[in-house]
Amino acid sequence: MSIKVSKVTDDVKSSSDYQKPAAGKHWVAINISATNLDDDELRFSSSCVKVRLSDNTSQSDKYVDYGSRLGYGSLYKGDTTTGDLVYEVSPGQKIKTIDVDCSYGDDRPVRIQAN
């Protein structure tokens, strides 16, 4: 699997008036692409992607109406899925690392350092 993070956007807003981050928090979005380089089918979803914040806490994505949500499902050799994932963070926190791990036996997770 090849992983590419195209953009990290701080303080994104939902396109829905009904979605707001928790009190005192804001949303950060990452635009990510995953490509299957293997001959075997790869199952990929947002649950494969976790972020670690600058305080070393781990976050899962939140469903927020923003951008183009990352697709999920089967990726066959050469297939790519690209989209946005949104995370809720406290003031002063930044995304430190992005970990991609779909738990496929002997595969190792991919860690991307965020700037």
Backbone as XML, in Angstrom:
<?xml version="1.0"?>
<chain id="A" units="angstrom">
  <residue number="1" name="MET">
    <atom name="N" x="0.840" y="-1.160" z="0.000"/>
    <atom name="CA" x="0.000" y="0.000" z="0.000"/>
    <atom name="C" x="0.894" y="1.235" z="0.000"/>
  </residue>
  <residue number="2" name="SER">
    <atom name="N" x="0.504" y="2.206" z="-0.783"/>
    <atom name="CA" x="1.168" y="3.503" z="-0.808"/>
    <atom name="C" x="0.211" y="4.522" z="-0.207"/>
  </residue>
  <residue number="3" name="ILE">
    <atom name="N" x="0.737" y="5.351" z="0.681"/>
    <atom name="CA" x="-0.076" y="6.371" z="1.350"/>
    <atom name="C" x="0.518" y="7.739" z="1.043"/>
  </residue>
  <residue number="4" name="LYS">
    <atom name="N" x="-0.341" y="8.691" z="0.721"/>
    <atom name="CA" x="0.099" y="10.057" z="0.470"/>
    <atom name="C" x="-0.847" y="11.015" z="1.188"/>
  </residue>
  <residue number="5" name="VAL">
    <atom name="N" x="-0.289" y="11.913" z="1.981"/>
    <atom name="CA" x="-1.071" y="12.979" z="2.601"/>
    <atom name="C" x="-0.805" y="14.231" z="1.795"/>
  </residue>
  <residue number="6" name="SER">
    <atom name="N" x="-1.840" y="14.753" z="1.146"/>
    <atom name="CA" x="-1.693" y="15.919" z="0.277"/>
    <atom name="C" x="-1.768" y="17.228" z="1.037"/>
  </residue>
  <residue number="7" name="LYS">
    <atom name="N" x="-2.597" y="17.249" z="2.099"/>
    <atom name="CA" x="-2.829" y="18.525" z="2.761"/>
    <atom name="C" x="-3.367" y="18.292" z="4.165"/>
  </residue>
  <residue number="8" name="VAL">
    <atom name="N" x="-2.953" y="19.132" z="5.094"/>
    <atom name="CA" x="-3.522" y="19.187" z="6.438"/>
    <atom name="C" x="-4.108" y="20.588" z="6.584"/>
  </residue>
  <residue number="9" name="THR">
    <atom name="N" x="-5.406" y="20.673" z="6.891"/>
    <atom name="CA" x="-6.086" y="21.961" z="6.991"/>
    <atom name="C" x="-6.606" y="22.147" z="8.411"/>
  </residue>
  <residue number="10" name="ASP">
    <atom name="N" x="-6.149" y="23.204" z="9.069"/>
    <atom name="CA" x="-6.525" y="23.482" z="10.443"/>
    <atom name="C" x="-7.797" y="24.323" z="10.484"/>
  </residue>
  <residue number="11" name="ASP">
    <atom name="N" x="-8.636" y="24.051" z="11.478"/>
    <atom name="CA" x="-9.859" y="24.813" z="11.760"/>
    <atom name="C" x="-10.848" y="24.816" z="10.589"/>
  </residue>
  <residue number="12" name="VAL">
    <atom name="N" x="-11.229" y="23.613" z="10.141"/>
    <atom name="CA" x="-12.212" y="23.500" z="9.059"/>
    <atom name="C" x="-13.624" y="23.654" z="9.619"/>
  </residue>
  <residue number="13" name="LYS">
    <atom name="N" x="-14.534" y="24.008" z="8.770"/>
    <atom name="CA" x="-15.946" y="24.181" z="9.129"/>
    <atom name="C" x="-16.779" y="23.167" z="8.355"/>
  </residue>
  <residue number="14" name="SER">
    <atom name="N" x="-17.846" y="22.694" z="8.970"/>
    <atom name="CA" x="-18.779" y="21.787" z="8.318"/>
    <atom name="C" x="-19.653" y="22.568" z="7.340"/>
  </residue>
  <residue number="15" name="SER">
    <atom name="N" x="-20.061" y="21.915" z="6.272"/>
    <atom name="CA" x="-21.006" y="22.540" z="5.346"/>
    <atom name="C" x="-22.428" y="22.486" z="5.909"/>
  </residue>
  <residue number="16" name="SER">
    <atom name="N" x="-22.616" y="21.776" z="7.018"/>
    <atom name="CA" x="-23.915" y="21.683" z="7.683"/>
    <atom name="C" x="-23.936" y="22.616" z="8.892"/>
  </residue>
  <residue number="17" name="ASP">
    <atom name="N" x="-25.005" y="23.398" z="9.015"/>
    <atom name="CA" x="-25.152" y="24.294" z="10.169"/>
    <atom name="C" x="-25.351" y="23.519" z="11.472"/>
  </residue>
  <residue number="18" name="TYR">
    <atom name="N" x="-25.686" y="22.227" z="11.378"/>
    <atom name="CA" x="-25.986" y="21.428" z="12.559"/>
    <atom name="C" x="-24.764" y="20.753" z="13.163"/>
  </residue>
  <residue number="19" name="GLN">
    <atom name="N" x="-23.658" y="20.721" z="12.450"/>
    <atom name="CA" x="-22.450" y="20.075" z="12.957"/>
    <atom name="C" x="-21.479" y="21.111" z="13.501"/>
  </residue>
  <residue number="20" name="LYS">
    <atom name="N" x="-21.128" y="20.954" z="14.753"/>
    <atom name="CA" x="-20.180" y="21.840" z="15.419"/>
    <atom name="C" x="-19.224" y="20.976" z="16.237"/>
  </residue>
  <residue number="21" name="PRO">
    <atom name="N" x="-17.972" y="21.392" z="16.361"/>
    <atom name="CA" x="-17.066" y="20.645" z="17.241"/>
    <atom name="C" x="-17.500" y="20.836" z="18.694"/>
  </residue>
  <residue number="22" name="ALA">
    <atom name="N" x="-17.024" y="19.968" z="19.567"/>
    <atom name="CA" x="-17.326" y="20.076" z="20.995"/>
    <atom name="C" x="-16.836" y="21.423" z="21.518"/>
  </residue>
  <residue number="23" name="ALA">
    <atom name="N" x="-17.419" y="21.873" z="22.594"/>
    <atom name="CA" x="-17.075" y="23.174" z="23.174"/>
    <atom name="C" x="-15.567" y="23.286" z="23.396"/>
  </residue>
  <residue number="24" name="GLY">
    <atom name="N" x="-15.001" y="24.381" z="22.906"/>
    <atom name="CA" x="-13.581" y="24.645" z="23.088"/>
    <atom name="C" x="-12.662" y="23.887" z="22.146"/>
  </residue>
  <residue number="25" name="LYS">
    <atom name="N" x="-13.214" y="23.115" z="21.221"/>
    <atom name="CA" x="-12.391" y="22.335" z="20.287"/>
    <atom name="C" x="-12.607" y="22.827" z="18.865"/>
  </residue>
  <residue number="26" name="HIS">
    <atom name="N" x="-11.771" y="22.351" z="17.938"/>
    <atom name="CA" x="-11.932" y="22.673" z="16.516"/>
    <atom name="C" x="-11.577" y="21.444" z="15.693"/>
  </residue>
  <residue number="27" name="TRP">
    <atom name="N" x="-11.895" y="21.486" z="14.417"/>
    <atom name="CA" x="-11.638" y="20.357" z="13.528"/>
    <atom name="C" x="-10.420" y="20.621" z="12.656"/>
  </residue>
  <residue number="28" name="VAL">
    <atom name="N" x="-9.657" y="19.556" z="12.444"/>
    <atom name="CA" x="-8.525" y="19.565" z="11.525"/>
    <atom name="C" x="-8.773" y="18.457" z="10.502"/>
  </residue>
  <residue number="29" name="ALA">
    <atom name="N" x="-8.591" y="18.773" z="9.223"/>
    <atom name="CA" x="-8.822" y="17.792" z="8.161"/>
    <atom name="C" x="-7.501" y="17.391" z="7.514"/>
  </residue>
  <residue number="30" name="ILE">
    <atom name="N" x="-7.414" y="16.125" z="7.130"/>
    <atom name="CA" x="-6.294" y="15.675" z="6.298"/>
    <atom name="C" x="-6.870" y="15.141" z="5.000"/>
  </residue>
  <residue number="31" name="ASN">
    <atom name="N" x="-6.187" y="15.433" z="3.908"/>
    <atom name="CA" x="-6.539" y="14.862" z="2.613"/>
    <atom name="C" x="-5.525" y="13.770" z="2.344"/>
  </residue>
  <residue number="32" name="ILE">
    <atom name="N" x="-6.011" y="12.542" z="2.182"/>
    <atom name="CA" x="-5.136" y="11.372" z="2.102"/>
    <atom name="C" x="-5.520" y="10.488" z="0.929"/>
  </residue>
  <residue number="33" name="SER">
    <atom name="N" x="-4.518" y="9.841" z="0.335"/>
    <atom name="CA" x="-4.740" y="8.876" z="-0.746"/>
    <atom name="C" x="-4.081" y="7.555" z="-0.362"/>
  </residue>
  <residue number="34" name="ALA">
    <atom name="N" x="-4.759" y="6.463" z="-0.668"/>
    <atom name="CA" x="-4.214" y="5.121" z="-0.465"/>
    <atom name="C" x="-4.291" y="4.382" z="-1.793"/>
  </residue>
  <residue number="35" name="THR">
    <atom name="N" x="-3.171" y="3.767" z="-2.185"/>
    <atom name="CA" x="-3.097" y="3.006" z="-3.429"/>
    <atom name="C" x="-2.658" y="1.589" z="-3.116"/>
  </residue>
  <residue number="36" name="ASN">
    <atom name="N" x="-3.356" y="0.604" z="-3.686"/>
    <atom name="CA" x="-2.973" y="-0.793" z="-3.518"/>
    <atom name="C" x="-1.887" y="-1.132" z="-4.533"/>
  </residue>
  <residue number="37" name="LEU">
    <atom name="N" x="-0.703" y="-1.509" z="-4.026"/>
    <atom name="CA" x="0.422" y="-1.885" z="-4.883"/>
    <atom name="C" x="0.573" y="-3.396" z="-4.992"/>
  </residue>
  <residue number="38" name="ASP">
    <atom name="N" x="-0.252" y="-4.146" z="-4.271"/>
    <atom name="CA" x="-0.139" y="-5.599" z="-4.207"/>
    <atom name="C" x="-1.064" y="-6.268" z="-5.221"/>
  </residue>
  <residue number="39" name="ASP">
    <atom name="N" x="-0.813" y="-7.523" z="-5.501"/>
    <atom name="CA" x="-1.684" y="-8.286" z="-6.400"/>
    <atom name="C" x="-2.991" y="-8.671" z="-5.724"/>
  </residue>
  <residue number="40" name="ASP">
    <atom name="N" x="-2.978" y="-8.766" z="-4.390"/>
    <atom name="CA" x="-4.176" y="-9.159" z="-3.646"/>
    <atom name="C" x="-5.060" y="-7.952" z="-3.358"/>
  </residue>
  <residue number="41" name="GLU">
    <atom name="N" x="-6.350" y="-8.227" z="-3.211"/>
    <atom name="CA" x="-7.322" y="-7.194" z="-2.845"/>
    <atom name="C" x="-6.977" y="-6.625" z="-1.469"/>
  </residue>
  <residue number="42" name="LEU">
    <atom name="N" x="-7.173" y="-5.342" z="-1.308"/>
    <atom name="CA" x="-6.925" y="-4.649" z="-0.045"/>
    <atom name="C" x="-8.214" y="-4.002" z="0.408"/>
  </residue>
  <residue number="43" name="ARG">
    <atom name="N" x="-8.600" y="-4.248" z="1.653"/>
    <atom name="CA" x="-9.778" y="-3.590" z="2.230"/>
    <atom name="C" x="-9.283" y="-2.353" z="2.958"/>
  </residue>
  <residue number="44" name="PHE">
    <atom name="N" x="-9.807" y="-1.186" z="2.595"/>
    <atom name="CA" x="-9.340" y="0.064" z="3.177"/>
    <atom name="C" x="-10.523" y="0.903" z="3.625"/>
  </residue>
  <residue number="45" name="SER">
    <atom name="N" x="-10.389" y="1.534" z="4.795"/>
    <atom name="CA" x="-11.429" y="2.424" z="5.294"/>
    <atom name="C" x="-10.804" y="3.465" z="6.215"/>
  </residue>
  <residue number="46" name="SER">
    <atom name="N" x="-11.611" y="4.415" z="6.636"/>
    <atom name="CA" x="-11.119" y="5.457" z="7.538"/>
    <atom name="C" x="-10.650" y="4.875" z="8.863"/>
  </residue>
  <residue number="47" name="SER">
    <atom name="N" x="-11.160" y="3.704" z="9.243"/>
    <atom name="CA" x="-10.739" y="3.088" z="10.507"/>
    <atom name="C" x="-9.281" y="2.639" z="10.467"/>
  </residue>
  <residue number="48" name="CYS">
    <atom name="N" x="-8.683" y="2.577" z="9.280"/>
    <atom name="CA" x="-7.262" y="2.244" z="9.146"/>
    <atom name="C" x="-6.366" y="3.422" z="9.508"/>
  </residue>
  <residue number="49" name="VAL">
    <atom name="N" x="-6.943" y="4.622" z="9.584"/>
    <atom name="CA" x="-6.154" y="5.839" z="9.765"/>
    <atom name="C" x="-6.411" y="6.427" z="11.158"/>
  </residue>
  <residue number="50" name="LYS">
    <atom name="N" x="-5.343" y="6.611" z="11.912"/>
    <atom name="CA" x="-5.404" y="7.245" z="13.234"/>
    <atom name="C" x="-4.373" y="8.363" z="13.252"/>
  </residue>
  <residue number="51" name="VAL">
    <atom name="N" x="-4.684" y="9.426" z="13.965"/>
    <atom name="CA" x="-3.702" y="10.488" z="14.130"/>
    <atom name="C" x="-3.273" y="10.550" z="15.586"/>
  </residue>
  <residue number="52" name="ARG">
    <atom name="N" x="-2.035" y="10.956" z="15.780"/>
    <atom name="CA" x="-1.508" y="11.213" z="17.114"/>
    <atom name="C" x="-1.252" y="12.709" z="17.189"/>
  </residue>
  <residue number="53" name="LEU">
    <atom name="N" x="-1.773" y="13.311" z="18.254"/>
    <atom name="CA" x="-1.648" y="14.750" z="18.426"/>
    <atom name="C" x="-0.362" y="15.099" z="19.177"/>
  </residue>
  <residue number="54" name="SER">
    <atom name="N" x="-0.073" y="16.383" z="19.247"/>
    <atom name="CA" x="1.161" y="16.839" z="19.883"/>
    <atom name="C" x="1.216" y="16.489" z="21.374"/>
  </residue>
  <residue number="55" name="ASP">
    <atom name="N" x="0.069" y="16.196" z="22.011"/>
    <atom name="CA" x="0.078" y="15.752" z="23.413"/>
    <atom name="C" x="0.147" y="14.228" z="23.523"/>
  </residue>
  <residue number="56" name="ASN">
    <atom name="N" x="0.426" y="13.542" z="22.393"/>
    <atom name="CA" x="0.563" y="12.083" z="22.285"/>
    <atom name="C" x="-0.727" y="11.310" z="22.484"/>
  </residue>
  <residue number="57" name="THR">
    <atom name="N" x="-1.889" y="11.973" z="22.427"/>
    <atom name="CA" x="-3.156" y="11.246" z="22.427"/>
    <atom name="C" x="-3.477" y="10.835" z="20.998"/>
  </residue>
  <residue number="58" name="SER">
    <atom name="N" x="-4.208" y="9.747" z="20.864"/>
    <atom name="CA" x="-4.585" y="9.224" z="19.551"/>
    <atom name="C" x="-6.042" y="9.579" z="19.275"/>
  </residue>
  <residue number="59" name="GLN">
    <atom name="N" x="-6.345" y="9.914" z="18.036"/>
    <atom name="CA" x="-7.699" y="10.306" z="17.656"/>
    <atom name="C" x="-8.175" y="9.512" z="16.449"/>
  </residue>
  <residue number="60" name="SER">
    <atom name="N" x="-9.458" y="9.160" z="16.472"/>
    <atom name="CA" x="-10.116" y="8.589" z="15.301"/>
    <atom name="C" x="-10.885" y="9.710" z="14.617"/>
  </residue>
  <residue number="61" name="ASP">
    <atom name="N" x="-11.200" y="9.500" z="13.339"/>
    <atom name="CA" x="-11.893" y="10.564" z="12.596"/>
    <atom name="C" x="-13.338" y="10.712" z="13.050"/>
  </residue>
  <residue number="62" name="LYS">
    <atom name="N" x="-13.874" y="11.895" z="12.803"/>
    <atom name="CA" x="-15.270" y="12.226" z="13.078"/>
    <atom name="C" x="-15.979" y="12.381" z="11.735"/>
  </residue>
  <residue number="63" name="TYR">
    <atom name="N" x="-17.243" y="11.978" z="11.680"/>
    <atom name="CA" x="-17.986" y="12.204" z="10.442"/>
    <atom name="C" x="-18.435" y="13.657" z="10.423"/>
  </residue>
  <residue number="64" name="VAL">
    <atom name="N" x="-17.848" y="14.430" z="9.529"/>
    <atom name="CA" x="-18.157" y="15.851" z="9.397"/>
    <atom name="C" x="-18.392" y="16.133" z="7.914"/>
  </residue>
  <residue number="65" name="ASP">
    <atom name="N" x="-19.444" y="16.904" z="7.614"/>
    <atom name="CA" x="-19.702" y="17.301" z="6.225"/>
    <atom name="C" x="-18.665" y="18.334" z="5.808"/>
  </residue>
  <residue number="66" name="TYR">
    <atom name="N" x="-17.532" y="17.828" z="5.329"/>
    <atom name="CA" x="-16.445" y="18.692" z="4.877"/>
    <atom name="C" x="-15.737" y="18.002" z="3.717"/>
  </residue>
  <residue number="67" name="GLY">
    <atom name="N" x="-15.481" y="18.761" z="2.669"/>
    <atom name="CA" x="-14.708" y="18.226" z="1.541"/>
    <atom name="C" x="-15.332" y="16.990" z="0.931"/>
  </residue>
  <residue number="68" name="SER">
    <atom name="N" x="-14.483" y="16.078" z="0.538"/>
    <atom name="CA" x="-14.890" y="14.818" z="-0.076"/>
    <atom name="C" x="-14.431" y="13.684" z="0.837"/>
  </residue>
  <residue number="69" name="ARG">
    <atom name="N" x="-15.355" y="13.078" z="1.551"/>
    <atom name="CA" x="-15.028" y="12.033" z="2.544"/>
    <atom name="C" x="-14.251" y="10.898" z="1.885"/>
  </residue>
  <residue number="70" name="LEU">
    <atom name="N" x="-13.239" y="10.393" z="2.597"/>
    <atom name="CA" x="-12.434" y="9.265" z="2.111"/>
    <atom name="C" x="-13.324" y="8.056" z="1.889"/>
  </residue>
  <residue number="71" name="GLY">
    <atom name="N" x="-13.208" y="7.442" z="0.728"/>
    <atom name="CA" x="-13.993" y="6.250" z="0.406"/>
    <atom name="C" x="-13.479" y="5.023" z="1.146"/>
  </residue>
  <residue number="72" name="TYR">
    <atom name="N" x="-14.256" y="3.967" z="1.116"/>
    <atom name="CA" x="-13.852" y="2.722" z="1.760"/>
    <atom name="C" x="-14.306" y="1.562" z="0.899"/>
  </residue>
  <residue number="73" name="GLY">
    <atom name="N" x="-13.711" y="0.405" z="1.153"/>
    <atom name="CA" x="-14.080" y="-0.798" z="0.421"/>
    <atom name="C" x="-12.872" y="-1.499" z="-0.136"/>
  </residue>
  <residue number="74" name="SER">
    <atom name="N" x="-13.076" y="-2.252" z="-1.202"/>
    <atom name="CA" x="-12.009" y="-3.040" z="-1.806"/>
    <atom name="C" x="-11.194" y="-2.205" z="-2.780"/>
  </residue>
  <residue number="75" name="LEU">
    <atom name="N" x="-9.888" y="-2.326" z="-2.650"/>
    <atom name="CA" x="-8.969" y="-1.734" z="-3.628"/>
    <atom name="C" x="-8.224" y="-2.888" z="-4.288"/>
  </residue>
  <residue number="76" name="TYR">
    <atom name="N" x="-8.316" y="-2.961" z="-5.604"/>
    <atom name="CA" x="-7.583" y="-3.971" z="-6.339"/>
    <atom name="C" x="-6.269" y="-3.359" z="-6.816"/>
  </residue>
  <residue number="77" name="LYS">
    <atom name="N" x="-5.357" y="-4.175" z="-7.298"/>
    <atom name="CA" x="-4.031" y="-3.686" z="-7.687"/>
    <atom name="C" x="-4.156" y="-2.434" z="-8.561"/>
  </residue>
  <residue number="78" name="GLY">
    <atom name="N" x="-3.481" y="-1.368" z="-8.127"/>
    <atom name="CA" x="-3.485" y="-0.118" z="-8.871"/>
    <atom name="C" x="-4.607" y="0.835" z="-8.508"/>
  </residue>
  <residue number="79" name="ASP">
    <atom name="N" x="-5.623" y="0.357" z="-7.768"/>
    <atom name="CA" x="-6.734" y="1.227" z="-7.369"/>
    <atom name="C" x="-6.295" y="2.212" z="-6.294"/>
  </residue>
  <residue number="80" name="THR">
    <atom name="N" x="-6.868" y="3.423" z="-6.354"/>
    <atom name="CA" x="-6.576" y="4.471" z="-5.378"/>
    <atom name="C" x="-7.877" y="5.053" z="-4.852"/>
  </residue>
  <residue number="81" name="THR">
    <atom name="N" x="-7.917" y="5.333" z="-3.560"/>
    <atom name="CA" x="-9.005" y="6.088" z="-2.968"/>
    <atom name="C" x="-8.407" y="7.348" z="-2.360"/>
  </residue>
  <residue number="82" name="THR">
    <atom name="N" x="-9.084" y="8.468" z="-2.558"/>
    <atom name="CA" x="-8.608" y="9.755" z="-2.055"/>
    <atom name="C" x="-9.770" y="10.491" z="-1.405"/>
  </residue>
  <residue number="83" name="GLY">
    <atom name="N" x="-9.492" y="11.144" z="-0.292"/>
    <atom name="CA" x="-10.537" y="11.921" z="0.352"/>
    <atom name="C" x="-10.060" y="12.563" z="1.629"/>
  </residue>
  <residue number="84" name="ASP">
    <atom name="N" x="-11.015" y="13.177" z="2.319"/>
    <atom name="CA" x="-10.724" y="13.924" z="3.538"/>
    <atom name="C" x="-11.203" y="13.173" z="4.772"/>
  </residue>
  <residue number="85" name="LEU">
    <atom name="N" x="-10.418" y="13.282" z="5.850"/>
    <atom name="CA" x="-10.804" y="12.799" z="7.167"/>
    <atom name="C" x="-10.677" y="13.969" z="8.124"/>
  </residue>
  <residue number="86" name="VAL">
    <atom name="N" x="-11.606" y="14.064" z="9.081"/>
    <atom name="CA" x="-11.649" y="15.197" z="9.994"/>
    <atom name="C" x="-11.486" y="14.693" z="11.431"/>
  </residue>
  <residue number="87" name="TYR">
    <atom name="N" x="-10.670" y="15.426" z="12.199"/>
    <atom name="CA" x="-10.373" y="15.077" z="13.583"/>
    <atom name="C" x="-10.669" y="16.267" z="14.484"/>
  </residue>
  <residue number="88" name="GLU">
    <atom name="N" x="-11.187" y="15.981" z="15.672"/>
    <atom name="CA" x="-11.511" y="17.025" z="16.635"/>
    <atom name="C" x="-10.333" y="17.191" z="17.590"/>
  </residue>
  <residue number="89" name="VAL">
    <atom name="N" x="-9.838" y="18.416" z="17.723"/>
    <atom name="CA" x="-8.663" y="18.663" z="18.561"/>
    <atom name="C" x="-8.893" y="19.853" z="19.484"/>
  </residue>
  <residue number="90" name="SER">
    <atom name="N" x="-8.151" y="19.860" z="20.570"/>
    <atom name="CA" x="-8.193" y="20.956" z="21.542"/>
    <atom name="C" x="-7.308" y="22.101" z="21.064"/>
  </residue>
  <residue number="91" name="PRO">
    <atom name="N" x="-7.554" y="23.301" z="21.570"/>
    <atom name="CA" x="-6.707" y="24.444" z="21.204"/>
    <atom name="C" x="-5.234" y="24.154" z="21.502"/>
  </residue>
  <residue number="92" name="GLY">
    <atom name="N" x="-4.380" y="24.588" z="20.618"/>
    <atom name="CA" x="-2.947" y="24.402" z="20.797"/>
    <atom name="C" x="-2.439" y="23.046" z="20.351"/>
  </residue>
  <residue number="93" name="GLN">
    <atom name="N" x="-3.336" y="22.100" z="20.104"/>
    <atom name="CA" x="-2.920" y="20.774" z="19.649"/>
    <atom name="C" x="-2.779" y="20.752" z="18.139"/>
  </residue>
  <residue number="94" name="LYS">
    <atom name="N" x="-1.815" y="19.997" z="17.667"/>
    <atom name="CA" x="-1.592" y="19.809" z="16.238"/>
    <atom name="C" x="-1.442" y="18.328" z="15.964"/>
  </residue>
  <residue number="95" name="ILE">
    <atom name="N" x="-1.680" y="17.934" z="14.725"/>
    <atom name="CA" x="-1.441" y="16.553" z="14.328"/>
    <atom name="C" x="0.065" y="16.353" z="14.225"/>
  </residue>
  <residue number="96" name="LYS">
    <atom name="N" x="0.561" y="15.383" z="14.995"/>
    <atom name="CA" x="1.991" y="15.083" z="15.045"/>
    <atom name="C" x="2.346" y="13.968" z="14.057"/>
  </residue>
  <residue number="97" name="THR">
    <atom name="N" x="1.577" y="12.881" z="14.090"/>
    <atom name="CA" x="1.808" y="11.763" z="13.170"/>
    <atom name="C" x="0.468" y="11.238" z="12.674"/>
  </residue>
  <residue number="98" name="ILE">
    <atom name="N" x="0.524" y="10.602" z="11.512"/>
    <atom name="CA" x="-0.635" y="9.933" z="10.919"/>
    <atom name="C" x="-0.232" y="8.481" z="10.742"/>
  </residue>
  <residue number="99" name="ASP">
    <atom name="N" x="-0.954" y="7.576" z="11.393"/>
    <atom name="CA" x="-0.660" y="6.146" z="11.324"/>
    <atom name="C" x="-1.716" y="5.452" z="10.476"/>
  </residue>
  <residue number="100" name="VAL">
    <atom name="N" x="-1.263" y="4.629" z="9.546"/>
    <atom name="CA" x="-2.167" y="3.851" z="8.704"/>
    <atom name="C" x="-1.869" y="2.377" z="8.964"/>
  </residue>
  <residue number="101" name="ASP">
    <atom name="N" x="-2.869" y="1.665" z="9.489"/>
    <atom name="CA" x="-2.720" y="0.252" z="9.831"/>
    <atom name="C" x="-4.057" y="-0.436" z="9.626"/>
  </residue>
  <residue number="102" name="CYS">
    <atom name="N" x="-4.131" y="-1.266" z="8.600"/>
    <atom name="CA" x="-5.369" y="-1.994" z="8.317"/>
    <atom name="C" x="-5.349" y="-3.400" z="8.897"/>
  </residue>
  <residue number="103" name="SER">
    <atom name="N" x="-4.299" y="-3.728" z="9.679"/>
    <atom name="CA" x="-4.178" y="-5.020" z="10.379"/>
    <atom name="C" x="-4.300" y="-6.210" z="9.443"/>
  </residue>
  <residue number="104" name="TYR">
    <atom name="N" x="-3.352" y="-6.317" z="8.527"/>
    <atom name="CA" x="-3.328" y="-7.445" z="7.590"/>
    <atom name="C" x="-2.220" y="-8.414" z="7.935"/>
  </residue>
  <residue number="105" name="GLY">
    <atom name="N" x="-2.250" y="-8.973" z="9.123"/>
    <atom name="CA" x="-1.281" y="-9.992" z="9.506"/>
    <atom name="C" x="0.118" y="-9.438" z="9.661"/>
  </residue>
  <residue number="106" name="ASP">
    <atom name="N" x="1.020" y="-9.820" z="8.740"/>
    <atom name="CA" x="2.425" y="-9.449" z="8.892"/>
    <atom name="C" x="2.746" y="-8.068" z="8.315"/>
  </residue>
  <residue number="107" name="ASP">
    <atom name="N" x="1.743" y="-7.353" z="7.797"/>
    <atom name="CA" x="1.995" y="-6.000" z="7.294"/>
    <atom name="C" x="2.341" y="-5.077" z="8.442"/>
  </residue>
  <residue number="108" name="ARG">
    <atom name="N" x="3.220" y="-4.147" z="8.189"/>
    <atom name="CA" x="3.588" y="-3.168" z="9.201"/>
    <atom name="C" x="2.829" y="-1.881" z="8.956"/>
  </residue>
  <residue number="109" name="PRO">
    <atom name="N" x="2.483" y="-1.174" z="10.042"/>
    <atom name="CA" x="1.787" y="0.096" z="9.868"/>
    <atom name="C" x="2.692" y="1.134" z="9.202"/>
  </residue>
  <residue number="110" name="VAL">
    <atom name="N" x="2.067" y="2.093" z="8.560"/>
    <atom name="CA" x="2.772" y="3.208" z="7.935"/>
    <atom name="C" x="2.625" y="4.406" z="8.865"/>
  </residue>
  <residue number="111" name="ARG">
    <atom name="N" x="3.734" y="5.083" z="9.177"/>
    <atom name="CA" x="3.679" y="6.299" z="10.007"/>
    <atom name="C" x="4.188" y="7.460" z="9.184"/>
  </residue>
  <residue number="112" name="ILE">
    <atom name="N" x="3.392" y="8.536" z="9.172"/>
    <atom name="CA" x="3.733" y="9.745" z="8.439"/>
    <atom name="C" x="3.904" y="10.864" z="9.448"/>
  </residue>
  <residue number="113" name="GLN">
    <atom name="N" x="5.040" y="11.517" z="9.424"/>
    <atom name="CA" x="5.283" y="12.666" z="10.295"/>
    <atom name="C" x="4.590" y="13.889" z="9.705"/>
  </residue>
  <residue number="114" name="ALA">
    <atom name="N" x="3.812" y="14.576" z="10.515"/>
    <atom name="CA" x="3.149" y="15.788" z="10.070"/>
    <atom name="C" x="3.995" y="16.984" z="10.509"/>
  </residue>
  <residue number="115" name="ASN">
    <atom name="N" x="3.955" y="18.040" z="9.727"/>
    <atom name="CA" x="4.733" y="19.249" z="10.089"/>
    <atom name="C" x="3.842" y="20.286" z="10.692"/>
  </residue>
</chain>
